[in-house]
Amino acid sequence: MLFADRADAGQRLAEALRPLAKSDPVVLGLPRGGVPVAFRVAAELGAALDVIVVRKLGVPYHPELGFGAIGEGGVRVISEDIVRRGRVSQEDAAEVERAEEAELLRRARAFRGDRPRIPLAGRTVIVVDDGIATGATALAACEVARAQGAARVVLAVPVAPPDAAERLGGQVDELVCLSTPYGFSAVGEWYRDFGQTPDEEVVSLLARAATPLPPPAPAEVSVEAGGVILPGEFTEAEDAGAVVVFAHGSGSSRHSPRNRSVAAALNRAGLGTLLFDLLTPAEEADRANVFDIGTLAGRLVDATEWVQRRAPVPVGVFGASTGAAAALRAAAAVGTAPGAGIGAVVSRGGRPDLAGDCLGDVRAPTLLIVGGADTRVLELNRQAQDRLRCESRLDVVAGASHLFEEPGTLDEVAALARQWFTGHLAAPHD
């Protein structure tokens, strides 16, 4: 597996770590190269990001052999066996520790500034590096995190040699490693771009994670679709370089608080969004129009074309309830061609069954999200997924009802949608 750069590695690593998002983890990046990977992981999981600074304590006259490690907060992890075999005296150990502690404090202050270290007590901690050669530093970081009170320690890396992965896997609660190639000689050979990560980049990424920028304000727009003018709110795409069009359900509009909450989460991930009314006020007065999936799908097709005329980027559609059926029918109609099609679909509490026979024509990767307590709709989604011939996944949010009103359930929907769209709409690397 070859990674384009550290951001690409972090994106792919985040997908493998997605189940951990529910545990409200803390992501810790090993400086320096591990921090850009950890930054992307934390952004995708909606998790807090910090740096973990550790210093190996080397045996005097044989410094490559570590007899322990130290971390912030006065944490010491000592191997008494190596101390004994290396004949390290108390005086020598204390001298080594004093020197390394000064460097540890200097580096932590340089990276984090005046911000306090994120407490780890009782938390799930994901320690991230850009790859492993021997794994000594990564293992020391995991041991330090455990000593700082972490309840569960997960080591996550894009690549490692098979023997190191096997050894480390038995020393942490969980190892997530995307690739363990044979013939491994160096981490950098598995990246197209493995340039050095300067201290300034580490400082910048940690500052961005600590004080995320507010999402850009949407622009009021008018979307011409199906021969009528429909009001909407358009937010430009940023880092992710893609736009998601929202298709609301029956009895809703562009002002739907649930869709707006999901849209805000997508904006924070750098995705653009378009929320617009599918019907005019006069049309909404006739209840039959709400279930006219053909008309709604046609207007979604026009809306995606409107977006791509304005910004030639990949487009996805997020549909709720009947809007999900319209999204799937629109995707079947236009395909997935770059600049002209729909690249991905997410359905929240949707009625994909209402898309009818066109389900088999959908080629856009489709994620179906259903509440566990919404049993009737869940069964309809299972039946609909059996008819899809595209890449698809059905995710059930435990305890959620049809409207996802239970605490935390809509946040889970937003996280799932963000990961699906960023994974399937992200612009390819050169």
C-alpha positions, 0 to 999 in steps of 0.5 A, a space after each residue: 500500500 503506497 500513501 500519497 503523503 501523511 494527510 492521505 495516510 491519516 485519511 485512510 487510517 481514520 476510516 479504519 479507526 471509525 468505530 472508535 469515534 463513539 468512545 470520544 477518544 483523544 488522538 495523540 500524535 508523535 512529533 514530528 511526522 506523526 502529527 500531520 497523520 494524527 491531525 487528519 485522524 482527529 478531524 475525521 473522528 471529531 476527536 481532540 488532538 494533542 501531541 505526546 512528547 516522550 524521551 527515551 532514557 538510554 543506557 550510558 555508553 550504549 544510548 541506543 539501548 533504552 532502559 526506560 522513557 519519561 513523559 510529561 507530568 512526571 511520568 517514568 516508565 523504567 525497565 528494571 531488567 535492562 537497568 540490571 543487565 546494563 548495570 545502570 547505577 542510580 546516579 547514572 540513571 538520574 543524570 540521564 533522566 535530568 538531561 532528557 527531562 529538560 529536553 522533554 519540557 523544551 519540546 513540549 513547550 515549543 509544540 504546545 505553547 501555553 495550552 495545557 496538556 489534554 488529560 488522559 485519565 479514563 479516556 480511550 487514547 489513540 497514539 498515531 505515528 507516520 509509520 514504525 521501523 523498530 517501534 521503540 518510540 511508539 511503544 514508549 509513547 503508549 506506555 507513557 499514555 497508560 501511565 498518564 491514566 489512559 483507560 485504553 491505548 490504541 496504537 495506529 500507524 499506516 505501515 510497519 514491518 510484519 515482525 514489529 507489528 506482531 510484537 507491538 500488537 501484544 503490548 497495546 490494547 489494540 494495534 491498527 496498522 494498514 499495511 505490513 509489507 515484507 521487504 520493509 526497509 524504511 517508512 519513507 519508501 511507502 510514501 510518494 511524498 515523505 518530506 520532513 515535517 518542520 516544527 512550525 507545521 506541528 505547531 500550526 496543526 496543533 493550534 488549528 485543532 485547539 481553536 478550529 476555525 468557524 465554518 464559513 457563512 453560507 451565501 443566500 442563492 437561488 437555484 433554478 430547477 424544474 422550471 422554478 426558482 428555489 431558495 437555498 444556502 450555499 457554502 463553498 468547499 474548502 480543503 475537501 474540494 467537494 460539495 454535498 447537496 441536501 434533499 430534505 424529507 416530507 414536511 421539511 425544508 432547507 431550514 431543517 435543524 437536523 440537516 443543518 446540524 449535519 451540514 455544519 459538521 461537513 463544513 467543518 471537514 472542509 466540504 461545501 454544502 447546498 441546502 435548498 427547498 425542493 418545492 415552492 410554497 404553493 407546491 408544498 400546499 398539495 401533499 401529493 407533491 411531497 411524495 412525487 419522487 420523480 419531480 424531486 429527483 429531477 430537481 436534485 439533478 438540476 441542483 447538482 448541475 447548478 453546483 457544478 457550473 458554479 464550482 467544478 468539484 465532485 458532488 454528493 447528495 445527503 437525503 432524509 426520508 423521502 429525500 433519500 429516495 429522490 437522491 437515489 433516483 437522481 444518482 441513477 439518472 446522472 451516473 457518477 461521471 466527474 463533473 456531471 454525476 453524483 459521486 456518493 449518496 448518504 441516506 438518513 432515516 430514508 425511504 430508499 424503497 420509494 426509488 423503485 426499480 431504479 435502485 439497480 441503476 445506482 452506481 454512486 457509493 451509498 451509505 444507508 443510516 437508520 435508527 435501531 428503534 426505527 424497525 419498519 424503516 430499517 427493514 425497508 432499508 435492508 430490502 433496498 440494499 439487497 437491490 443496490 448493485 453499487 458499493 453500499 453499507 447499512 449503518 444502524 445507530 443504536 437506540 435512535 428513532 426515526 428522527 434521531 432525537 436521542 442525545 448523541 445520535 445525530 452527532 453519530 449520523 454527522 460523523 458517519 456522513 462526513 467519513 463517507 463523503 470525504 472518503 468517496 468525494 475527496 479529490 485525488 492526489 496528483 
